[in-house]
Amino acid sequence: TGQSGSNGFDAGNYNLSYLSADLVVNQRAVTLTASQQERIYGNTLILDETAFTVTDLDGDSALPNGEVIDTVALNSDTGVDITTTSNVGAYADEIAITGQSGSNGFSASNYDLSYVTGDLLVSQRAVTLTASQQERVYGDTLVLDETAFTITDLDGDSALPNGELIDT
């Protein structure tokens, strides 16, 4: 509606016409990264839907206009989260983000969302083996009974997960 110029421009010397144009608002690039999660061998894990980080276009974690991504939908690609027989170790890129929800006006359609997978660690299970008392008579020899022990599992009982047994 107004104009200015330089190098001697004078709007009175021109019959100016004004045309409108479209304004395009592009999606904002945001990356959601699944955080590493851990479970104990023999247990299952409910994936923590708040275990993720947000990286906005400008490198910080704050979205514009006070919008917030509160939770993400997570999936364990090969089921390590619920498979009690998965061996101890790090399962790289096991946790995938499959969606998100937010608040304070968050609308996923305003964003070009990228997802980065996270690792799932299976850690060793604490088990205590306690040798049972054995006796011998003075002067005699004793062959130690290799089955004379008790097992105390992480959860306080003597049963190991998955039907596993320690025999000797």
N, CA and C atoms as an extended XYZ file, in Angstrom:
504
Properties=species:S:1:pos:R:3:atomname:S:1:resname:S:1:resid:I:1 pbc="F F F"
N         0.814       -1.198        0.000 N   THR     1
C         0.000        0.000        0.000 CA  THR     1
C         0.848        1.247        0.000 C   THR     1
N         2.035        1.150        0.381 N   GLY     2
C         2.939        2.294        0.325 CA  GLY     2
C         4.214        1.860       -0.353 C   GLY     2
N         4.969        2.805       -0.797 N   GLN     3
C         6.207        2.465       -1.458 CA  GLN     3
C         7.258        3.501       -1.116 C   GLN     3
N         8.455        3.067       -1.218 N   SER     4
C         9.561        3.988       -1.046 CA  SER     4
C        10.622        3.576       -2.041 C   SER     4
N        11.528        4.429       -2.298 N   GLY     5
C        12.540        4.122       -3.285 CA  GLY     5
C        13.817        4.859       -2.998 C   GLY     5
N        14.713        4.764       -3.940 N   SER     6
C        16.000        5.435       -3.812 CA  SER     6
C        16.434        5.900       -5.198 C   SER     6
N        17.542        6.571       -5.241 N   ASN     7
C        18.093        7.090       -6.495 CA  ASN     7
C        17.098        8.020       -7.196 C   ASN     7
N        16.383        8.831       -6.433 N   GLY     8
C        15.477        9.822       -7.000 CA  GLY     8
C        14.087        9.307       -7.300 C   GLY     8
N        13.712        8.142       -6.820 N   PHE     9
C        12.365        7.625       -7.073 CA  PHE     9
C        11.327        8.558       -6.487 C   PHE     9
N        10.303        8.872       -7.297 N   ASP    10
C         9.174        9.690       -6.868 CA  ASP    10
C         7.917        8.989       -7.338 C   ASP    10
N         7.091        8.498       -6.399 N   ALA    11
C         5.878        7.745       -6.730 CA  ALA    11
C         4.937        8.549       -7.619 C   ALA    11
N         4.964        9.879       -7.556 N   GLY    12
C         4.095       10.709       -8.387 CA  GLY    12
C         4.396       10.600       -9.865 C   GLY    12
N         5.554       10.109      -10.202 N   ASN    13
C         5.915        9.944      -11.608 CA  ASN    13
C         5.415        8.630      -12.200 C   ASN    13
N         4.725        7.839      -11.384 N   TYR    14
C         4.305        6.507      -11.834 CA  TYR    14
C         2.835        6.284      -11.542 C   TYR    14
N         2.195        5.526      -12.390 N   ASN    15
C         0.834        5.030      -12.151 CA  ASN    15
C         1.002        3.606      -11.637 C   ASN    15
N         1.094        3.457      -10.331 N   LEU    16
C         1.405        2.165       -9.715 CA  LEU    16
C         0.150        1.328       -9.554 C   LEU    16
N         0.246        0.025       -9.867 N   SER    17
C        -0.821       -0.954       -9.641 CA  SER    17
C        -0.314       -1.942       -8.594 C   SER    17
N        -1.228       -2.401       -7.774 N   TYR    18
C        -0.867       -3.330       -6.709 CA  TYR    18
C        -1.606       -4.638       -6.928 C   TYR    18
N        -0.893       -5.743       -6.861 N   LEU    19
C        -1.464       -7.079       -6.993 CA  LEU    19
C        -1.127       -7.861       -5.726 C   LEU    19
N        -2.073       -8.666       -5.302 N   SER    20
C        -1.821       -9.486       -4.114 CA  SER    20
C        -1.098      -10.763       -4.521 C   SER    20
N        -0.473      -11.374       -3.566 N   ALA    21
C         0.244      -12.634       -3.793 CA  ALA    21
C        -0.033      -13.559       -2.611 C   ALA    21
N         0.191      -14.848       -2.824 N   ASP    22
C        -0.001      -15.834       -1.767 CA  ASP    22
C         1.178      -15.806       -0.801 C   ASP    22
N         0.885      -16.121        0.421 N   LEU    23
C         1.924      -16.309        1.419 CA  LEU    23
C         1.938      -17.792        1.761 C   LEU    23
N         3.052      -18.439        1.594 N   VAL    24
C         3.187      -19.864        1.877 CA  VAL    24
C         3.934      -20.016        3.197 C   VAL    24
N         3.335      -20.755        4.117 N   VAL    25
C         3.992      -21.082        5.382 CA  VAL    25
C         4.427      -22.538        5.282 C   VAL    25
N         5.723      -22.768        5.313 N   ASN    26
C         6.262      -24.117        5.196 CA  ASN    26
C         6.334      -24.793        6.554 C   ASN    26
N         6.314      -26.115        6.520 N   GLN    27
C         6.463      -26.884        7.749 CA  GLN    27
C         7.838      -26.624        8.363 C   GLN    27
N         7.877      -26.662        9.686 N   ARG    28
C         9.116      -26.444       10.431 CA  ARG    28
C         9.763      -27.806       10.685 C   ARG    28
N        11.060      -27.916       10.428 N   ALA    29
C        11.785      -29.175       10.631 CA  ALA    29
C        12.035      -29.402       12.117 C   ALA    29
N        11.626      -30.564       12.596 N   VAL    30
C        11.839      -30.968       13.981 CA  VAL    30
C        12.235      -32.441       13.989 C   VAL    30
N        13.231      -32.774       14.808 N   THR    31
C        13.669      -34.159       14.943 CA  THR    31
C        13.322      -34.668       16.331 C   THR    31
N        12.693      -35.843       16.382 N   LEU    32
C        12.385      -36.519       17.637 CA  LEU    32
C        13.310      -37.732       17.734 C   LEU    32
N        14.049      -37.813       18.844 N   THR    33
C        15.009      -38.898       19.037 CA  THR    33
C        14.597      -39.739       20.228 C   THR    33
N        14.409      -41.029       20.006 N   ALA    34
C        14.066      -41.948       21.095 CA  ALA    34
C        15.272      -42.090       22.017 C   ALA    34
N        15.039      -41.978       23.313 N   SER    35
C        16.115      -42.139       24.291 CA  SER    35
C        16.377      -43.622       24.541 C   SER    35
N        17.607      -43.917       24.947 N   GLN    36
C        17.948      -45.285       25.303 CA  GLN    36
C        17.130      -45.717       26.514 C   GLN    36
N        16.655      -46.952       26.487 N   GLN    37
C        15.929      -47.505       27.624 CA  GLN    37
C        16.570      -48.829       28.004 C   GLN    37
N        16.301      -49.285       29.223 N   GLU    38
C        16.979      -50.473       29.749 CA  GLU    38
C        15.995      -51.359       30.490 C   GLU    38
N        16.208      -52.652       30.359 N   ARG    39
C        15.450      -53.619       31.146 CA  ARG    39
C        16.389      -54.712       31.621 C   ARG    39
N        15.952      -55.464       32.614 N   ILE    40
C        16.744      -56.551       33.182 CA  ILE    40
C        16.393      -57.846       32.463 C   ILE    40
N        17.397      -58.680       32.216 N   TYR    41
C        17.178      -59.983       31.584 CA  TYR    41
C        16.075      -60.729       32.331 C   TYR    41
N        15.143      -61.286       31.593 N   GLY    42
C        14.056      -62.068       32.179 CA  GLY    42
C        12.813      -61.254       32.491 C   GLY    42
N        12.918      -59.941       32.514 N   ASN    43
C        11.771      -59.071       32.755 CA  ASN    43
C        11.278      -58.509       31.426 C   ASN    43
N        10.073      -57.984       31.444 N   THR    44
C         9.567      -57.252       30.288 CA  THR    44
C         9.657      -55.766       30.596 C   THR    44
N         9.465      -54.956       29.576 N   LEU    45
C         9.583      -53.511       29.726 CA  LEU    45
C         8.404      -52.841       29.046 C   LEU    45
N         7.780      -51.926       29.743 N   ILE    46
C         6.805      -51.042       29.111 CA  ILE    46
C         7.587      -49.807       28.703 C   ILE    46
N         7.678      -49.585       27.402 N   LEU    47
C         8.480      -48.468       26.902 CA  LEU    47
C         7.947      -47.151       27.444 C   LEU    47
N         8.847      -46.301       27.913 N   ASP    48
C         8.511      -45.001       28.479 CA  ASP    48
C         8.280      -44.005       27.345 C   ASP    48
N         7.025      -43.624       27.137 N   GLU    49
C         6.656      -42.748       26.028 CA  GLU    49
C         7.100      -41.300       26.226 C   GLU    49
N         7.721      -41.007       27.363 N   THR    50
C         8.267      -39.663       27.588 CA  THR    50
C         9.785      -39.661       27.445 C   THR    50
N        10.363      -40.793       27.051 N   ALA    51
C        11.821      -40.912       26.923 CA  ALA    51
C        12.242      -40.579       25.489 C   ALA    51
N        12.305      -39.286       25.205 N   PHE    52
C        12.710      -38.817       23.889 CA  PHE    52
C        13.188      -37.379       24.009 C   PHE    52
N        13.888      -36.925       22.995 N   THR    53
C        14.315      -35.529       22.948 CA  THR    53
C        13.775      -34.892       21.673 C   THR    53
N        13.599      -33.590       21.749 N   VAL    54
C        13.133      -32.788       20.626 CA  VAL    54
C        14.274      -31.871       20.205 C   VAL    54
N        14.553      -31.846       18.909 N   THR    55
C        15.527      -30.897       18.379 CA  THR    55
C        14.830      -30.076       17.308 C   THR    55
N        14.639      -28.808       17.624 N   ASP    56
C        13.948      -27.889       16.731 CA  ASP    56
C        14.897      -27.416       15.639 C   ASP    56
N        14.339      -26.791       14.651 N   LEU    57
C        15.061      -26.241       13.506 CA  LEU    57
C        16.292      -25.434       13.915 C   LEU    57
N        16.168      -24.662       14.979 N   ASP    58
C        17.284      -23.813       15.399 CA  ASP    58
C        18.209      -24.493       16.417 C   ASP    58
N        18.046      -25.809       16.620 N   GLY    59
C        18.981      -26.575       17.442 CA  GLY    59
C        18.627      -26.722       18.901 C   GLY    59
N        17.583      -26.039       19.366 N   ASP    60
C        17.203      -26.215       20.766 CA  ASP    60
C        15.982      -27.144       20.842 C   ASP    60
N        15.419      -27.285       22.041 N   SER    61
C        14.295      -28.201       22.222 CA  SER    61
C        12.947      -27.492       22.293 C   SER    61
N        12.935      -26.177       22.142 N   ALA    62
C        11.694      -25.417       22.264 CA  ALA    62
C        11.027      -25.240       20.903 C   ALA    62
N         9.756      -25.597       20.846 N   LEU    63
C         8.971      -25.354       19.642 CA  LEU    63
C         8.435      -23.931       19.683 C   LEU    63
N         8.078      -23.369       18.539 N   PRO    64
C         7.554      -21.999       18.531 CA  PRO    64
C         6.162      -21.938       19.157 C   PRO    64
N         5.771      -20.749       19.543 N   ASN    65
C         4.423      -20.459       20.038 CA  ASN    65
C         4.064      -21.225       21.309 C   ASN    65
N         5.048      -21.710       22.038 N   GLY    66
C         4.783      -22.427       23.280 CA  GLY    66
C         4.257      -23.834       23.086 C   GLY    66
N         4.252      -24.329       21.850 N   GLU    67
C         3.769      -25.688       21.591 CA  GLU    67
C         4.716      -26.705       22.223 C   GLU    67
N         4.162      -27.867       22.594 N   VAL    68
C         4.942      -28.892       23.279 CA  VAL    68
C         4.575      -30.258       22.709 C   VAL    68
N         5.589      -31.077       22.474 N   ILE    69
C         5.350      -32.489       22.178 CA  ILE    69
C         5.511      -33.217       23.504 C   ILE    69
N         4.405      -33.786       24.004 N   ASP    70
C         4.385      -34.380       25.340 CA  ASP    70
C         4.832      -35.839       25.362 C   ASP    70
N         4.352      -36.621       24.409 N   THR    71
C         4.658      -38.051       24.379 CA  THR    71
C         4.863      -38.501       22.939 C   THR    71
N         5.509      -39.638       22.809 N   VAL    72
C         5.663      -40.273       21.508 CA  VAL    72
C         5.168      -41.713       21.614 C   VAL    72
N         4.720      -42.255       20.499 N   ALA    73
C         4.380      -43.673       20.433 CA  ALA    73
C         5.663      -44.412       20.083 C   ALA    73
N         6.000      -45.428       20.875 N   LEU    74
C         7.248      -46.159       20.681 CA  LEU    74
C         6.974      -47.620       20.349 C   LEU    74
N         7.890      -48.194       19.602 N   ASN    75
C         7.794      -49.594       19.237 CA  ASN    75
C         9.190      -50.208       19.307 C   ASN    75
N         9.273      -51.393       19.897 N   SER    76
C        10.514      -52.160       19.891 CA  SER    76
C        10.495      -52.999       18.618 C   SER    76
N        11.391      -52.687       17.684 N   ASP    77
C        11.342      -53.284       16.340 CA  ASP    77
C        11.312      -54.804       16.324 C   ASP    77
N        12.095      -55.447       17.193 N   THR    78
C        12.125      -56.915       17.195 CA  THR    78
C        11.541      -57.507       18.471 C   THR    78
N        10.858      -56.703       19.271 N   GLY    79
C        10.185      -57.201       20.464 CA  GLY    79
C        11.075      -57.430       21.660 C   GLY    79
N        12.258      -56.858       21.679 N   VAL    80
C        13.174      -57.037       22.806 CA  VAL    80
C        12.553      -56.512       24.098 C   VAL    80
N        11.650      -55.556       23.999 N   ASP    81
C        11.015      -55.000       25.198 CA  ASP    81
C        10.164      -56.022       25.937 C   ASP    81
N         9.552      -56.953       25.230 N   ILE    82
C         8.644      -57.908       25.883 CA  ILE    82
C         9.127      -59.351       25.817 C   ILE    82
N        10.227      -59.610       25.107 N   THR    83
C        10.748      -60.963       24.998 CA  THR    83
C        11.719      -61.202       26.148 C   THR    83
N        11.298      -62.008       27.119 N   THR    84
C        12.113      -62.228       28.317 CA  THR    84
C        13.375      -63.019       28.032 C   THR    84
N        13.462      -63.664       26.872 N   THR    85
C        14.635      -64.479       26.549 CA  THR    85
C        15.704      -63.729       25.762 C   THR    85
N        15.490      -62.453       25.452 N   SER    86
C        16.522      -61.679       24.751 CA  SER    86
C        17.761      -61.593       25.629 C   SER    86
N        18.895      -61.944       25.059 N   ASN    87
C        20.150      -61.986       25.817 CA  ASN    87
C        20.610      -60.605       26.253 C   ASN    87
N        21.450      -60.589       27.264 N   VAL    88
C        22.063      -59.363       27.771 CA  VAL    88
C        22.857      -58.707       26.648 C   VAL    88
N        22.729      -57.406       26.524 N   GLY    89
C        23.490      -56.669       25.526 CA  GLY    89
C        22.756      -55.427       25.082 C   GLY    89
N        23.395      -54.719       24.190 N   ALA    90
C        22.812      -53.495       23.631 CA  ALA    90
C        22.186      -53.828       22.284 C   ALA    90
N        20.937      -53.461       22.124 N   TYR    91
C        20.211      -53.660       20.880 CA  TYR    91
C        20.101      -52.287       20.212 C   TYR    91
N        21.027      -52.047       19.291 N   ALA    92
C        21.129      -50.733       18.641 CA  ALA    92
C        19.912      -50.460       17.774 C   ALA    92
N        19.430      -49.228       17.837 N   ASP    93
C        18.314      -48.766       17.005 CA  ASP    93
C        17.062      -49.614       17.166 C   ASP    93
N        16.849      -50.181       18.333 N   GLU    94
C        15.714      -51.068       18.594 CA  GLU    94
C        14.412      -50.302       18.809 C   GLU    94
N        14.502      -49.102       19.383 N   ILE    95
C        13.289      -48.362       19.741 CA  ILE    95
C        12.988      -47.329       18.663 C   ILE    95
N        11.835      -47.486       18.026 N   ALA    96
C        11.427      -46.576       16.952 CA  ALA    96
C        10.242      -45.731       17.402 C   ALA    96
N        10.243      -44.477       16.990 N   ILE    97
C         9.109      -43.586       17.244 CA  ILE    97
C         8.143      -43.740       16.080 C   ILE    97
N         6.871      -43.967       16.401 N   THR    98
C         5.872      -44.173       15.349 CA  THR    98
C         4.790      -43.101       15.345 C   THR    98
N         4.874      -42.139       16.229 N   GLY    99
C         3.902      -41.053       16.289 CA  GLY    99
C         4.160      -40.193       17.506 C   GLY    99
N         3.379      -39.149       17.666 N   GLN   100
C         3.567      -38.222       18.778 CA  GLN   100
C         2.256      -37.510       19.084 C   GLN   100
N         2.194      -36.968       20.294 N   SER   101
C         1.064      -36.112       20.664 CA  SER   101
C         1.614      -34.938       21.460 C   SER   101
N         0.890      -33.832       21.397 N   GLY   102
C         1.381      -32.628       22.045 CA  GLY   102
C         0.277      -31.800       22.642 C   GLY   102
N         0.662      -30.635       23.128 N   SER   103
C        -0.284      -29.736       23.783 CA  SER   103
C         0.072      -28.288       23.444 C   SER   103
N        -0.687      -27.370       24.005 N   ASN   104
C        -0.510      -25.934       23.795 CA  ASN   104
C        -0.610      -25.554       22.314 C   ASN   104
N        -1.535      -26.218       21.597 N   GLY   105
C        -1.758      -25.899       20.195 CA  GLY   105
C        -0.908      -26.689       19.226 C   GLY   105
N        -0.183      -27.699       19.715 N   PHE   106
C         0.663      -28.493       18.820 CA  PHE   106
C        -0.189      -29.179       17.761 C   PHE   106
N         0.217      -29.027       16.514 N   SER   107
C        -0.401      -29.714       15.390 CA  SER   107
C         0.712      -30.287       14.535 C   SER   107
N         0.740      -31.609       14.417 N   ALA   108
C         1.814      -32.275       13.669 CA  ALA   108
C         1.892      -31.805       12.224 C   ALA   108
N         0.782      -31.362       11.654 N   SER   109
C         0.780      -30.926       10.252 CA  SER   109
C         1.613      -29.660       10.037 C   SER   109
N         1.937      -28.934       11.102 N   ASN   110
C         2.777      -27.738       10.982 CA  ASN   110
C         4.274      -28.069       10.953 C   ASN   110
N         4.599      -29.345       11.119 N   TYR   111
C         5.995      -29.739       11.271 CA  TYR   111
C         6.383      -30.821       10.272 C   TYR   111
N         7.630      -30.760        9.855 N   ASP   112
C         8.255      -31.828        9.078 CA  ASP   112
C         9.022      -32.649       10.106 C   ASP   112
N         8.375      -33.695       10.608 N   LEU   113
C         8.929      -34.475       11.719 CA  LEU   113
C         9.834      -35.587       11.207 C   LEU   113
N        11.021      -35.662       11.773 N   SER   114
C        11.961      -36.748       11.498 CA  SER   114
C        12.128      -37.537       12.787 C   SER   114
N        12.319      -38.833       12.650 N   TYR   115
C        12.450      -39.703       13.815 CA  TYR   115
C        13.812      -40.394       13.804 C   TYR   115
N        14.457      -40.434       14.983 N   VAL   116
C        15.727      -41.126       15.153 CA  VAL   116
C        15.507      -42.217       16.197 C   VAL   116
N        15.965      -43.426       15.876 N   THR   117
C        15.761      -44.566       16.771 CA  THR   117
C        16.676      -44.481       17.990 C   THR   117
N        16.322      -45.240       19.015 N   GLY   118
C        17.119      -45.325       20.237 CA  GLY   118
C        17.487      -46.770       20.521 C   GLY   118
N        18.428      -46.960       21.410 N   ASP   119
C        18.903      -48.297       21.769 CA  ASP   119
C        18.105      -48.835       22.953 C   ASP   119
N        18.056      -50.155       23.035 N   LEU   120
C        17.461      -50.813       24.187 CA  LEU   120
C        18.529      -51.720       24.787 C   LEU   120
N        18.809      -51.527       26.063 N   LEU   121
C        19.816      -52.340       26.752 CA  LEU   121
C        19.133      -53.403       27.595 C   LEU   121
N        19.650      -54.610       27.519 N   VAL   122
C        19.218      -55.679       28.418 CA  VAL   122
C        20.388      -55.914       29.358 C   VAL   122
N        20.158      -55.677       30.647 N   SER   123
C        21.234      -55.809       31.627 CA  SER   123
C        21.142      -57.138       32.365 C   SER   123
N        22.231      -57.506       33.014 N   GLN   124
C        22.294      -58.775       33.736 CA  GLN   124
C        21.312      -58.796       34.901 C   GLN   124
N        20.800      -59.963       35.175 N   ARG   125
C        19.869      -60.184       36.277 CA  ARG   125
C        20.670      -60.577       37.513 C   ARG   125
N        20.371      -59.968       38.634 N   ALA   126
C        21.058      -60.296       39.892 CA  ALA   126
C        20.508      -61.608       40.461 C   ALA   126
N        21.383      -62.566       40.654 N   VAL   127
C        21.033      -63.859       41.246 CA  VAL   127
C        22.124      -64.190       42.258 C   VAL   127
N        21.720      -64.623       43.455 N   THR   128
C        22.683      -64.998       44.492 CA  THR   128
C        22.654      -66.512       44.680 C   THR   128
N        23.835      -67.112       44.609 N   LEU   129
C        23.982      -68.542       44.896 CA  LEU   129
C        24.661      -68.661       46.254 C   LEU   129
N        24.000      -69.342       47.175 N   THR   130
C        24.527      -69.490       48.533 CA  THR   130
C        24.862      -70.952       48.772 C   THR   130
N        26.131      -71.222       49.049 N   ALA   131
C        26.547      -72.596       49.331 CA  ALA   131
C        25.901      -73.059       50.632 C   ALA   131
N        25.409      -74.284       50.613 N   SER   132
C        24.823      -74.864       51.827 CA  SER   132
C        25.939      -75.416       52.713 C   SER   132
N        25.650      -75.457       53.990 N   GLN   133
C        26.629      -76.018       54.931 CA  GLN   133
C        26.835      -77.487       54.610 C   GLN   133
N        28.088      -77.920       54.650 N   GLN   134
C        28.417      -79.334       54.471 CA  GLN   134
C        29.283      -79.756       55.643 C   GLN   134
N        29.223      -81.015       55.973 N   GLU   135
C        29.950      -81.490       57.147 CA  GLU   135
C        30.780      -82.720       56.810 C   GLU   135
N        31.811      -82.898       57.613 N   ARG   136
C        32.611      -84.114       57.544 CA  ARG   136
C        33.103      -84.424       58.951 C   ARG   136
N        33.431      -85.620       59.176 N   VAL   137
C        33.984      -86.052       60.454 CA  VAL   137
C        35.497      -85.859       60.398 C   VAL   137
N        36.039      -85.401       61.534 N   TYR   138
C        37.477      -85.190       61.622 CA  TYR   138
C        38.205      -86.460       61.201 C   TYR   138
N        39.155      -86.259       60.321 N   GLY   139
C        39.956      -87.378       59.849 CA  GLY   139
C        39.429      -87.987       58.564 C   GLY   139
N        38.188      -87.728       58.232 N   ASP   140
C        37.620      -88.236       56.982 CA  ASP   140
C        37.772      -87.171       55.902 C   ASP   140
N        37.708      -87.600       54.684 N   THR   141
C        37.696      -86.645       53.578 CA  THR   141
C        36.255      -86.402       53.172 C   THR   141
N        36.077      -85.324       52.478 N   LEU   142
C        34.722      -84.967       52.048 CA  LEU   142
C        34.735      -84.658       50.559 C   LEU   142
N        33.846      -85.254       49.860 N   VAL   143
C        33.630      -84.882       48.474 CA  VAL   143
C        32.494      -83.860       48.519 C   VAL   143
N        32.822      -82.638       48.131 N   LEU   144
C        31.822      -81.575       48.208 CA  LEU   144
C        30.638      -81.877       47.297 C   LEU   144
N        29.466      -81.673       47.824 N   ASP   145
C        28.234      -81.869       47.063 CA  ASP   145
C        27.985      -80.605       46.247 C   ASP   145
N        28.205      -80.682       44.936 N   GLU   146
C        28.084      -79.519       44.060 CA  GLU   146
C        26.631      -79.071       43.852 C   GLU   146
N        25.701      -79.829       44.391 N   THR   147
C        24.286      -79.440       44.272 CA  THR   147
C        23.763      -78.856       45.578 C   THR   147
N        24.648      -78.675       46.555 N   ALA   148
C        24.240      -78.160       47.865 CA  ALA   148
C        24.355      -76.641       47.876 C   ALA   148
N        23.350      -75.993       47.348 N   PHE   149
C        23.306      -74.533       47.330 CA  PHE   149
C        21.855      -74.094       47.153 C   PHE   149
N        21.631      -72.835       47.456 N   THR   150
C        20.307      -72.254       47.223 CA  THR   150
C        20.448      -71.079       46.260 C   THR   150
N        19.365      -70.813       45.594 N   ILE   151
C        19.324      -69.717       44.624 CA  ILE   151
C        18.346      -68.672       45.133 C   ILE   151
N        18.765      -67.426       45.084 N   THR   152
C        17.842      -66.328       45.368 CA  THR   152
C        17.859      -65.413       44.150 C   THR   152
N        16.715      -65.357       43.477 N   ASP   153
C        16.563      -64.547       42.269 CA  ASP   153
C        16.286      -63.098       42.645 C   ASP   153
N        16.396      -62.244       41.662 N   LEU   154
C        16.158      -60.810       41.814 CA  LEU   154
C        14.840      -60.508       42.521 C   LEU   154
N        13.818      -61.270       42.218 N   ASP   155
C        12.507      -61.014       42.817 CA  ASP   155
C        12.295      -61.748       44.137 C   ASP   155
N        13.350      -62.353       44.683 N   GLY   156
C        13.293      -62.926       46.024 CA  GLY   156
C        12.947      -64.395       46.092 C   GLY   156
N        12.574      -64.998       44.975 N   ASP   157
C        12.281      -66.430       45.014 CA  ASP   157
C        13.452      -67.211       44.442 C   ASP   157
N        13.286      -68.523       44.293 N   SER   158
C        14.386      -69.348       43.799 CA  SER   158
C        14.232      -69.718       42.327 C   SER   158
N        13.190      -69.214       41.679 N   ALA   159
C        12.945      -69.563       40.275 CA  ALA   159
C        13.581      -68.539       39.345 C   ALA   159
N        14.376      -69.036       38.419 N   LEU   160
C        14.951      -68.174       37.395 CA  LEU   160
C        13.909      -67.970       36.292 C   LEU   160
N        14.023      -66.897       35.537 N   PRO   161
C        13.057      -66.668       34.469 CA  PRO   161
C        13.223      -67.697       33.348 C   PRO   161
N        12.208      -67.815       32.553 N   ASN   162
C        12.229      -68.639       31.339 CA  ASN   162
C        12.471      -70.122       31.624 C   ASN   162
N        12.238      -70.568       32.851 N   GLY   163
C        12.412      -71.978       33.192 CA  GLY   163
C        13.863      -72.415       33.269 C   GLY   163
N        14.785      -71.465       33.298 N   GLU   164
C        16.203      -71.788       33.345 CA  GLU   164
C        16.554      -72.361       34.721 C   GLU   164
N        17.579      -73.244       34.740 N   LEU   165
C        18.003      -73.892       35.979 CA  LEU   165
C        19.508      -73.811       36.133 C   LEU   165
N        19.954      -73.657       37.361 N   ILE   166
C        21.364      -73.832       37.693 CA  ILE   166
C        21.412      -75.137       38.456 C   ILE   166
N        22.068      -76.141       37.870 N   ASP   167
C        22.047      -77.473       38.446 CA  ASP   167
C        23.188      -77.726       39.425 C   ASP   167
N        24.375      -77.242       39.103 N   THR   168
C        25.519      -77.547       39.961 CA  THR   168
C        26.367      -76.296       40.138 C   THR   168
